[in-house]
Amino acid sequence: PFGSKGGALPRYSNKTSDMARILCTHVGSLPRPAAMVPVVRGDVPEPADWEEQLKAATAGVLTKQLEAGLDVINDGELSRRDYVSAARARMSGFGSKKRSATAADLEQSEEYAQKFKGRKGLLSLEKETVIENPACDAEIEYLPEGLKNLETEIERITGVI
């Protein structure tokens, strides 16, 4: 096991009583170490020790989640730019584009929405900025290289637990 301090990741029991409780988790990206950001964005090539950096960062982010009391943990998307790009690289069936939805709650708050004008992400934060994202247009299947990449990611995460 590979932990953030060289040992095994800590094990926590959140059982505080016999009452049923709601399991806690999170969804999405977590902050990456600053040195990893340009690599993940594709601005610089992966350094020779990239796999070691990923393992150390993964152990660190898993440990922090356990210390915070989360029950279901993940790597916080450390190794990928974003979920959509990773999915498209791993699977077939996303050959067309579709206009993304806007954030409906911001549409009702026009003054606040204007602060996001022109900002592009996976969805538009106001009506005037058009964003097109890949859309499903065929059966979704793992590509051979995509499946290999997924298996490598799973091995990295399970290897530090």
Residue frames as a rotation matrix with the C-alpha (Angstrom) as fourth column:
PRO 1
0.564 0.826 0.000 0.00
0.826 -0.564 0.000 0.00
0.000 0.000 -1.000 0.00
PHE 2
-0.534 -0.716 0.450 1.13
0.746 -0.649 -0.147 3.48
0.397 0.257 0.881 -0.85
GLY 3
0.481 0.717 -0.505 0.03
0.869 -0.467 0.164 6.26
-0.118 -0.518 -0.847 1.48
SER 4
0.835 -0.095 0.542 0.72
0.120 -0.930 -0.348 9.96
0.537 0.355 -0.765 1.51
LYS 5
0.522 -0.689 0.502 3.38
-0.851 -0.387 0.354 9.45
-0.050 -0.613 -0.789 4.20
GLY 6
-0.430 -0.765 -0.479 4.72
-0.818 0.555 -0.151 6.18
0.381 0.327 -0.865 2.85
GLY 7
-0.895 0.150 0.420 2.37
-0.146 0.791 -0.594 3.92
-0.422 -0.593 -0.686 4.81
ALA 8
-0.612 0.751 0.249 -1.07
0.770 0.492 0.406 2.52
0.183 0.440 -0.879 4.24
LEU 9
-0.471 0.561 0.681 -4.01
-0.190 -0.818 0.543 4.86
0.861 0.126 0.492 3.92
PRO 10
-0.908 0.167 0.385 -5.81
-0.387 0.020 -0.922 5.38
-0.161 -0.986 0.046 7.22
ARG 11
-0.554 0.786 -0.274 -8.97
0.447 0.558 0.699 3.39
0.702 0.265 -0.660 7.82
TYR 12
-0.869 0.322 0.377 -11.85
-0.488 -0.686 -0.540 5.20
0.085 -0.653 0.753 9.43
SER 13
-0.564 0.795 -0.224 -15.03
0.783 0.601 0.160 3.92
0.262 -0.085 -0.961 10.96
ASN 14
-0.811 0.327 0.485 -17.76
-0.284 -0.945 0.164 6.53
0.512 -0.005 0.859 10.84
LYS 15
-0.018 0.830 -0.558 -20.15
0.425 0.512 0.747 4.37
0.905 -0.223 -0.362 12.84
THR 16
-0.766 -0.255 0.591 -21.14
-0.313 -0.654 -0.688 6.68
0.562 -0.712 0.421 15.68
SER 17
-0.428 0.671 0.606 -24.36
-0.733 0.134 -0.666 4.96
-0.528 -0.730 0.434 16.71
ASP 18
-0.686 0.256 0.681 -26.77
0.371 0.928 0.025 2.24
-0.626 0.269 -0.732 15.77
MET 19
0.310 0.825 -0.473 -28.91
-0.057 -0.481 -0.875 4.76
-0.949 0.298 -0.102 13.88
ALA 20
0.373 -0.125 0.919 -29.05
0.905 0.265 -0.332 4.63
-0.202 0.956 0.212 10.10
ARG 21
0.102 -0.385 -0.917 -26.96
0.062 -0.918 0.392 7.34
-0.993 -0.097 -0.070 8.56
ILE 22
0.978 0.196 -0.068 -26.48
-0.030 -0.192 -0.981 8.87
-0.205 0.962 -0.182 5.15
LEU 23
0.228 -0.933 0.280 -23.23
0.838 0.334 0.431 7.95
-0.496 0.136 0.858 3.46
CYS 24
0.712 -0.033 -0.701 -21.26
-0.155 -0.982 -0.112 10.96
-0.685 0.189 -0.704 2.27
THR 25
0.029 -0.716 0.698 -19.24
0.902 0.319 0.290 11.45
-0.430 0.621 0.655 -0.91
HIS 26
0.070 0.017 -0.997 -18.53
-0.282 -0.959 -0.036 14.12
-0.957 0.284 -0.062 -3.49
VAL 27
0.538 0.102 0.837 -18.63
0.734 0.432 -0.525 14.33
-0.415 0.896 0.158 -7.26
GLY 28
0.972 -0.106 0.209 -16.18
0.067 -0.729 -0.681 16.09
0.225 0.676 -0.702 -9.53
SER 29
0.225 -0.969 0.107 -12.68
0.353 -0.021 -0.935 17.44
0.908 0.248 0.337 -9.60
LEU 30
0.832 -0.155 -0.533 -10.59
0.492 -0.240 0.837 18.13
-0.258 -0.958 -0.123 -6.54
PRO 31
0.780 -0.583 -0.228 -7.65
-0.612 -0.787 -0.079 20.56
-0.134 0.201 -0.970 -6.45
ARG 32
0.799 -0.595 -0.089 -4.48
0.487 0.726 -0.485 19.17
0.353 0.345 0.870 -7.98
PRO 33
0.225 -0.824 -0.520 -0.93
0.597 -0.306 0.742 19.89
-0.770 -0.477 0.423 -6.88
ALA 34
0.569 0.063 -0.820 0.14
-0.338 -0.891 -0.303 23.01
-0.749 0.450 -0.486 -8.82
ALA 35
-0.464 -0.856 -0.228 2.91
-0.609 0.121 0.784 21.18
-0.644 0.502 -0.577 -10.70
MET 36
-0.594 0.285 0.752 0.36
0.469 0.882 0.036 18.75
-0.653 0.374 -0.658 -12.15
VAL 37
0.281 0.859 -0.427 -1.97
0.106 -0.470 -0.876 21.37
-0.954 0.201 -0.223 -13.65
PRO 38
0.067 -0.235 -0.970 0.02
-0.872 -0.486 0.057 22.20
-0.485 0.841 -0.238 -16.84
VAL 39
-0.922 -0.381 0.066 0.55
-0.315 0.841 0.440 18.48
-0.223 0.385 -0.896 -17.52
VAL 40
-0.440 0.838 0.324 -3.14
0.536 0.534 -0.654 17.64
-0.720 -0.114 -0.684 -17.13
ARG 41
0.393 0.588 -0.707 -4.11
-0.178 -0.706 -0.686 20.61
-0.902 0.396 -0.173 -19.34
GLY 42
0.628 -0.226 0.745 -1.71
0.726 0.516 -0.455 19.37
-0.282 0.826 0.488 -22.03
ASP 43
0.958 -0.275 -0.085 0.45
-0.287 -0.932 -0.221 22.50
-0.019 0.236 -0.972 -21.87
VAL 44
-0.059 -0.998 0.027 3.61
-0.998 0.060 0.023 20.50
-0.025 -0.025 -0.999 -21.10
PRO 45
0.075 0.057 -0.996 4.52
-0.396 0.918 0.023 16.85
0.915 0.393 0.092 -21.69
GLU 46
0.966 0.258 -0.004 4.31
-0.123 0.473 0.872 14.29
0.227 -0.842 0.489 -18.91
PRO 47
0.174 -0.949 0.262 7.59
-0.977 -0.199 -0.073 14.22
0.121 -0.244 -0.962 -16.94
ALA 48
-0.404 -0.448 -0.797 9.49
-0.430 0.862 -0.267 10.96
0.808 0.235 -0.541 -16.54
ASP 49
-0.983 0.001 -0.183 8.14
0.161 0.484 -0.860 10.51
0.088 -0.875 -0.476 -13.01
TRP 50
-0.535 0.832 0.144 4.51
-0.681 -0.526 0.510 11.26
0.501 0.175 0.848 -13.94
GLU 51
0.144 0.617 -0.773 3.15
0.045 0.777 0.628 7.91
0.989 -0.125 0.084 -12.74
GLU 52
-0.463 -0.379 -0.801 4.87
0.802 0.206 -0.560 8.38
0.378 -0.902 0.209 -9.38
GLN 53
-0.978 0.151 0.143 3.44
-0.186 -0.943 -0.276 11.91
0.093 -0.297 0.950 -9.10
LEU 54
-0.202 0.964 -0.175 -0.03
-0.574 0.028 0.818 10.58
0.793 0.266 0.547 -9.88
LYS 55
0.049 0.187 -0.981 0.27
0.509 0.840 0.185 7.83
0.859 -0.509 -0.054 -7.26
ALA 56
-0.774 -0.397 -0.494 1.46
0.623 -0.334 -0.707 10.26
0.115 -0.855 0.506 -4.59
ALA 57
-0.849 0.504 0.156 -1.25
-0.494 -0.863 0.103 12.80
0.187 0.011 0.982 -5.39
THR 58
-0.046 0.848 -0.527 -3.89
-0.266 0.498 0.825 10.04
0.963 0.178 0.203 -5.46
ALA 59
-0.233 -0.107 -0.966 -2.83
0.786 0.564 -0.252 8.79
0.572 -0.819 -0.048 -2.03
GLY 60
-0.966 -0.194 -0.170 -2.95
0.257 -0.783 -0.567 12.36
-0.023 -0.591 0.806 -0.72
VAL 61
-0.612 0.788 0.067 -6.42
-0.672 -0.563 0.481 13.12
0.416 0.249 0.874 -2.06
LEU 62
0.051 0.614 -0.788 -7.83
0.108 0.781 0.615 9.79
0.993 -0.116 -0.027 -0.84
THR 63
-0.523 -0.343 -0.781 -6.36
0.786 0.159 -0.597 10.39
0.329 -0.926 0.186 2.62
LYS 64
-0.985 0.153 0.085 -7.85
-0.171 -0.944 -0.281 13.90
0.038 -0.291 0.956 2.81
GLN 65
-0.247 0.954 -0.170 -11.30
-0.564 0.001 0.826 12.57
0.788 0.299 0.538 1.93
LEU 66
0.057 0.216 -0.975 -11.10
0.538 0.816 0.213 9.89
0.841 -0.537 -0.070 4.61
GLU 67
-0.782 -0.416 -0.465 -9.88
0.614 -0.384 -0.689 12.43
0.108 -0.824 0.556 7.15
ALA 68
-0.831 0.531 0.165 -12.87
-0.506 -0.845 0.170 14.64
0.230 0.058 0.972 6.25
GLY 69
-0.556 0.608 0.567 -15.18
-0.336 0.459 -0.822 11.72
-0.760 -0.648 -0.051 7.02
LEU 70
0.003 0.553 -0.833 -16.29
-1.000 0.022 0.011 10.81
0.024 0.833 0.553 3.50
ASP 71
0.254 0.211 0.944 -17.54
-0.402 0.911 -0.095 7.25
-0.879 -0.356 0.316 3.11
VAL 72
0.634 -0.014 0.773 -17.23
0.661 0.528 -0.533 6.84
-0.401 0.849 0.344 -0.65
ILE 73
0.261 -0.669 -0.696 -14.01
-0.187 -0.743 0.643 8.30
-0.947 -0.037 -0.319 -2.03
ASN 74
0.815 -0.079 0.574 -12.44
0.566 0.319 -0.760 8.81
-0.124 0.944 0.305 -5.45
ASP 75
-0.131 -0.991 0.019 -9.35
0.954 -0.121 0.275 10.34
-0.271 0.054 0.961 -7.04
GLY 76
0.288 0.310 -0.906 -11.01
0.266 -0.935 -0.235 13.69
-0.920 -0.173 -0.352 -7.80
GLU 77
0.920 0.108 0.377 -10.17
0.382 -0.024 -0.924 13.37
-0.091 0.994 -0.063 -11.51
LEU 78
0.455 -0.816 -0.358 -6.48
-0.083 -0.439 0.895 14.06
-0.887 -0.377 -0.267 -10.82
SER 79
-0.410 -0.778 0.475 -5.21
0.325 0.362 0.873 12.54
-0.852 0.513 0.105 -14.05
ARG 80
-0.280 0.357 0.891 -7.66
0.960 0.087 0.266 14.00
0.018 0.930 -0.367 -16.53
ARG 81
-0.948 -0.069 0.310 -8.51
0.130 -0.975 0.181 17.43
0.289 0.212 0.933 -17.83
ASP 82
-0.423 0.873 0.242 -12.25
-0.874 -0.323 -0.363 16.79
-0.239 -0.365 0.900 -17.48
TYR 83
-0.273 0.408 0.871 -14.72
-0.145 0.878 -0.456 13.95
-0.951 -0.251 -0.181 -17.45
VAL 84
0.736 0.654 -0.175 -16.18
-0.245 0.016 -0.969 14.59
-0.631 0.756 0.173 -20.91
SER 85
0.319 -0.701 -0.638 -12.80
-0.934 -0.119 -0.336 14.58
0.160 0.703 -0.693 -22.69
ALA 86
-0.640 -0.568 0.517 -11.81
-0.678 0.734 -0.033 11.40
-0.361 -0.372 -0.855 -20.85
ALA 87
0.059 0.750 0.658 -15.07
-0.075 0.661 -0.747 9.67
-0.995 -0.005 0.095 -21.77
ARG 88
0.825 0.259 -0.503 -14.71
-0.474 -0.167 -0.864 10.65
-0.307 0.951 -0.015 -25.43
ALA 89
-0.068 -0.934 -0.350 -11.14
-0.985 0.118 -0.124 9.35
0.157 0.336 -0.929 -25.51
ARG 90
-0.722 -0.227 0.654 -12.24
-0.480 0.845 -0.236 6.03
-0.499 -0.484 -0.719 -24.01
MET 91
-0.240 0.772 0.589 -15.50
0.375 0.633 -0.677 5.39
-0.896 0.058 -0.441 -25.86
SER 92
-0.953 0.064 0.295 -17.02
0.274 -0.228 0.934 5.57
0.127 0.972 0.200 -29.31
GLY 93
-0.190 0.982 0.020 -20.45
0.970 0.185 0.157 6.97
0.151 0.049 -0.987 -30.10
PHE 94
0.331 0.260 -0.907 -19.90
0.523 -0.851 -0.053 10.71
-0.785 -0.457 -0.418 -29.62
GLY 95
-0.443 -0.602 0.664 -19.46
0.852 -0.052 0.521 11.86
-0.279 0.797 0.536 -33.20
SER 96
0.081 0.507 0.858 -21.81
0.670 -0.665 0.329 14.82
0.738 0.549 -0.394 -33.32
LYS 97
-0.928 -0.352 -0.126 -22.18
0.340 -0.653 -0.677 18.10
0.156 -0.671 0.725 -31.44
LYS 98
0.159 0.986 0.044 -25.10
0.791 -0.154 0.591 19.70
0.590 -0.059 -0.805 -29.65
ARG 99
-0.173 -0.142 0.975 -25.59
-0.247 -0.952 -0.183 23.10
0.954 -0.272 0.129 -28.09
SER 100
-0.747 -0.169 -0.643 -25.16
0.527 0.439 -0.728 22.89
0.405 -0.882 -0.239 -24.36
ALA 101
0.383 0.907 -0.178 -27.84
0.783 -0.216 0.584 23.85
0.491 -0.363 -0.792 -21.91
THR 102
-0.263 -0.396 0.880 -27.70
-0.206 -0.868 -0.452 27.06
0.943 -0.300 0.147 -19.97
ALA 103
-0.849 -0.018 -0.528 -27.84
0.504 0.269 -0.820 27.30
0.157 -0.963 -0.219 -16.21
ALA 104
-0.085 0.946 0.312 -31.56
0.651 -0.185 0.736 27.96
0.754 0.266 -0.600 -15.79
ASP 105
0.451 0.269 -0.851 -31.19
0.871 -0.339 0.355 29.58
-0.193 -0.902 -0.387 -12.39
LEU 106
-0.514 -0.702 -0.493 -28.77
0.522 -0.712 0.470 32.13
-0.681 -0.016 0.732 -13.84
GLU 107
-0.634 0.368 0.680 -31.17
0.620 -0.284 0.731 32.95
0.462 0.886 -0.048 -16.67
GLN 108
0.461 0.882 -0.100 -33.51
0.730 -0.312 0.608 34.34
0.505 -0.353 -0.787 -14.04
SER 109
0.624 -0.367 -0.690 -30.72
0.419 -0.589 0.691 36.40
-0.660 -0.720 -0.214 -12.48
GLU 110
0.804 -0.211 0.556 -29.57
0.535 -0.154 -0.831 38.35
0.261 0.965 -0.011 -15.54
GLU 111
0.770 -0.538 0.344 -27.33
-0.572 -0.820 -0.002 40.82
0.283 -0.195 -0.939 -13.71
TYR 112
0.355 -0.634 0.687 -25.38
-0.527 0.471 0.707 38.00
-0.772 -0.613 -0.167 -12.06
ALA 113
0.631 -0.050 0.774 -25.32
0.505 0.783 -0.362 35.94
-0.588 0.619 0.520 -15.28
GLN 114
0.958 -0.261 0.119 -23.63
-0.075 -0.628 -0.775 38.83
0.277 0.733 -0.621 -17.12
LYS 115
0.450 -0.831 0.327 -20.54
-0.771 -0.176 0.613 38.26
-0.452 -0.528 -0.719 -14.96
PHE 116
-0.014 -0.411 0.912 -20.10
0.052 0.910 0.411 34.95
-0.999 0.053 0.009 -16.81
LYS 117
0.861 0.406 -0.306 -20.62
-0.245 -0.197 -0.949 36.30
-0.446 0.892 -0.071 -20.34
GLY 118
0.512 -0.644 -0.568 -18.24
-0.758 -0.028 -0.652 34.64
0.404 0.765 -0.502 -22.79
ARG 119
-0.344 -0.633 0.694 -17.01
-0.870 0.492 0.017 32.06
-0.352 -0.598 -0.720 -20.27
LYS 120
0.317 0.418 -0.851 -17.03
-0.759 0.650 0.036 28.59
0.568 0.635 0.523 -21.77
GLY 121
-0.572 -0.377 0.728 -17.14
-0.719 0.658 -0.225 25.26
-0.394 -0.652 -0.648 -20.01
LEU 122
-0.940 0.265 0.217 -19.33
0.318 0.910 0.265 22.20
-0.127 0.318 -0.940 -20.28
LEU 123
0.108 0.983 0.152 -22.41
0.994 -0.106 -0.023 24.39
-0.006 0.153 -0.988 -20.03
SER 124
-0.404 -0.165 0.900 -23.20
0.375 -0.927 -0.002 28.01
0.834 0.337 0.436 -20.68
LEU 125
-0.592 0.139 -0.794 -23.73
0.782 -0.138 -0.608 30.24
-0.194 -0.981 -0.027 -17.70
GLU 126
-0.265 0.605 -0.751 -25.79
-0.169 -0.796 -0.581 32.76
-0.949 -0.027 0.313 -19.67
LYS 127
0.538 0.726 0.429 -27.96
0.222 0.369 -0.903 32.69
-0.813 0.581 0.038 -22.83
GLU 128
0.820 -0.118 -0.560 -25.70
-0.511 -0.592 -0.623 34.57
-0.258 0.797 -0.546 -25.24
THR 129
-0.263 -0.964 -0.032 -22.60
-0.910 0.237 0.340 32.36
-0.320 0.119 -0.940 -25.02
VAL 130
0.761 0.510 -0.402 -23.03
-0.634 0.717 -0.290 29.40
0.140 0.475 0.869 -27.35
ILE 131
-0.354 -0.818 0.453 -21.21
-0.837 0.494 0.238 26.24
-0.418 -0.295 -0.859 -26.36
GLU 132
0.586 0.463 -0.665 -21.30
-0.710 0.689 -0.145 23.06
0.391 0.557 0.733 -28.38
ASN 133
-0.170 -0.583 0.794 -20.32
-0.828 0.522 0.206 19.79
-0.534 -0.623 -0.572 -26.76
PRO 134
-0.877 -0.150 -0.457 -19.93
-0.385 0.788 0.481 16.28
0.288 0.598 -0.748 -28.12
ALA 135
0.008 0.942 0.336 -23.24
-0.951 0.112 -0.289 14.46
-0.310 -0.317 0.896 -28.34
CYS 136
-0.524 -0.113 0.844 -24.07
-0.095 0.993 0.073 10.78
-0.846 -0.042 -0.531 -28.49
ASP 137
0.054 0.539 -0.840 -24.98
-0.951 -0.230 -0.208 9.68
-0.306 0.810 0.500 -32.01
ALA 138
0.072 -0.060 -0.996 -24.27
-0.523 0.848 -0.089 5.94
0.849 0.527 0.029 -31.96
GLU 139
0.869 0.181 -0.460 -23.96
0.218 0.694 0.686 2.98
0.444 -0.696 0.564 -29.64
ILE 140
0.475 -0.709 0.521 -21.45
-0.851 -0.520 0.068 3.67
0.223 -0.476 -0.851 -26.89
GLU 141
0.918 -0.289 -0.270 -18.62
0.310 0.950 0.038 1.16
0.246 -0.119 0.962 -26.66
TYR 142
0.591 -0.795 -0.136 -15.20
-0.186 -0.299 0.936 1.18
-0.785 -0.528 -0.324 -25.06
LEU 143
0.719 -0.529 -0.451 -12.35
-0.541 -0.018 -0.841 1.59
0.437 0.848 -0.299 -27.50
PRO 144
0.643 -0.505 -0.576 -9.47
0.548 0.829 -0.113 -0.86
0.535 -0.243 0.810 -26.94
GLU 145
-0.446 -0.858 0.254 -7.07
0.436 -0.456 -0.776 1.95
0.782 -0.235 0.577 -25.93
GLY 146
-0.121 0.508 0.853 -9.78
-0.631 -0.703 0.329 3.55
0.767 -0.498 0.405 -23.80
LEU 147
0.871 0.436 -0.227 -10.38
-0.151 0.677 0.720 0.34
0.468 -0.593 0.655 -21.90
LYS 148
0.189 -0.894 -0.407 -6.64
0.771 0.392 -0.503 -0.05
0.609 -0.219 0.762 -21.33
ASN 149
-0.538 -0.345 0.769 -6.51
-0.050 -0.898 -0.438 3.54
0.842 -0.274 0.466 -20.02
LEU 150
0.391 0.779 0.490 -9.44
-0.661 -0.133 0.739 2.84
0.640 -0.613 0.463 -17.67
GLU 151
0.810 -0.128 -0.572 -7.77
0.356 0.883 0.306 -0.30
0.466 -0.452 0.761 -16.33
THR 152
-0.272 -0.961 0.060 -4.56
0.614 -0.221 -0.758 1.66
0.741 -0.169 0.650 -15.71
GLU 153
-0.329 0.234 0.915 -6.52
-0.499 -0.866 0.042 4.30
0.802 -0.443 0.402 -13.78
ILE 154
0.766 0.643 0.011 -8.28
-0.391 0.453 0.801 1.65
0.510 -0.618 0.599 -11.68
GLU 155
0.471 -0.672 -0.571 -4.94
0.690 0.684 -0.236 -0.05
0.550 -0.283 0.786 -10.92
ARG 156
-0.495 -0.669 0.554 -3.45
0.183 -0.703 -0.687 3.30
0.849 -0.238 0.471 -9.82
ILE 157
-0.006 0.585 0.811 -6.30
-0.756 -0.533 0.379 4.03
0.654 -0.611 0.445 -7.45
THR 158
0.909 0.391 -0.141 -6.60
-0.223 0.746 0.628 0.54
0.351 -0.539 0.766 -6.01
GLY 159
0.295 -0.889 -0.350 -2.83
0.562 0.457 -0.689 0.30
0.773 0.006 0.635 -5.75
VAL 160
-0.581 -0.527 0.620 -2.67
-0.140 -0.686 -0.714 3.12
0.802 -0.502 0.324 -3.21
ILE 161
0.401 0.799 0.447 -5.50
-0.676 -0.071 0.734 1.88
0.618 -0.597 0.511 -1.01
